[in-house]
Amino acid sequence: MANSANRPRSYDPAKVRAALAGQTEALRGAVHELCARPDAEAVLDRPTRLGDWNVRLLIAHLGFCLDWLPRHLDQPVPDGAPLSLVEWVGITRTAAAAIDAAVQEHAEGAFAGSPAEVAAEFDVAGDLLLRALERPEAADPARRFVIRFGPMLVTDFLVTRLVETVVHADDLAAALGLAAFPHDRQALAAVTRLLADAFADQAPGGAVELRVPPYAVVQAVPGPRHTRGTPPNVVETDPLTWIRLATGRTDWAAELDTTLRASGERSDLAEYLPVMG
């Protein structure tokens, strides 16, 4: 659980690597199950909630996210102050066009084949990541790593891979009509906390207490800061609803009074969402 002072959060490198490995295996299982279906070709062509992306493009993007670490781990370590995780959340919205172009190219190559070939290619990406996670460079908390926005600590970069794999696993579940995806628990926890921290960073203040049990509590939104007793403005929801709100997969009005509870005159957070584009 985050503390109410919203101090910068650190992530345990071993737990992050284990969570990413667990989430990768869960995704591998889902992709194999999908690609083994008799109607797999049709399923790969299904639309998703991500604009023009179909399921095939979504899986290609997930593979692209998984093998970024092994493809770049041996590159020279860049100079400069490393980008923080909350900065990464805010800056991702500027890269949507570049990401879409890269995914389209990726899908036209390795992921353009039959369902069996798609599953095999996803296995390659997953295996490359899992082997990279065992390297000492991936376990070094001080090591810098290059991303499209500049240098970043490698552990923080792995947290960004948790964001990608959790958020897009939920997109995949929605496209397939599944009630839920079997997320790795620690992966879900890390993503919930990071998006709560990014919200507090983007809407600084102490007027509202956001609660996402059992993983996060932050204070945010300009106004009188609460210090003792029951906060006058409280928002509470579950981790997946918070992740969907924070990434624009659902909106405030759709969730209010169902999966989302808000009390107090300052508790409407709609103008501050989404947190991540």
Helices and strands as residue ranges (DSSP letters): H 13-35, H 40-44, H 55-66, H 68-72, H 85-91, G 92-95, H 96-108, H 115-133, H 136-139, E 144-147, E 150-153, H 154-176, H 185-202, E 208-212, E 216-220, E 234-237, H 239-246, H 252-255, E 260-263, G 270-272
